[in-house]
């Protein structure tokens, strides 16, 4: 877990996805997308060239861009996200984060998240804020979920309307805006009404701080972090 250099948010060292990241994403997608009662689910397990590994109702399928499998058409695919179309409606999938084809989180009733550390010891994972894909970095030193103004705008968050405040960082006090996120999804779990801090500085990830983490019982064993939802 990231150690913060300040009381609220710390700086982020450079991180690189290891060779096992594809397998981890595939395993998370299969675990989260299987067994969805009554609703078809789809997740992105990984990508290779112009093909994506879509996990549809728990079954991995290699799908080329433009092709349709079980009613799911792959519109585009990248290293960490893909766009699919179902019955004329498009959805953005974050790697390893299942979605219901009805448009909401497929496992909103999920209660456990399991993450594996990257080579630098940091826990990084795809997820979603207000239904849009993001990349999270677990940071137990961050008071709230934290993001840059640029990321907030990409997510459609009106951060300028948020409460103005200051955050004490290694470089001194910086002006921030406090907002509330309608939903934050990680793995098979969705949490609602999560406090967030929007900072002016550029950030490579969204910091997954204690406004999200304190809703879970956290347990770390070696390079594995397990989050069990408390409320």
Secondary structure, DSSP 8 states (H G I E B T S, - for coil): -B--SSSS----------TTHHHHHHHHHHHHHTT-SSS-EEEEEEEETTEEEEEETTEEEEEETT-EETTEEEEEE-SSEEEEEETTEEEEEEBT--EETTSSBTTTB--EEEEE--TTS--EEEEEETTEEEEEEEBTT-SSEEEEHHHHHHTT--GGGSEEEEEEETTEEEEEEEEEEEEEEETTEEEEEEEEEEESS--SSEEE-HHHHTTEEEEEETTEEEEEE--
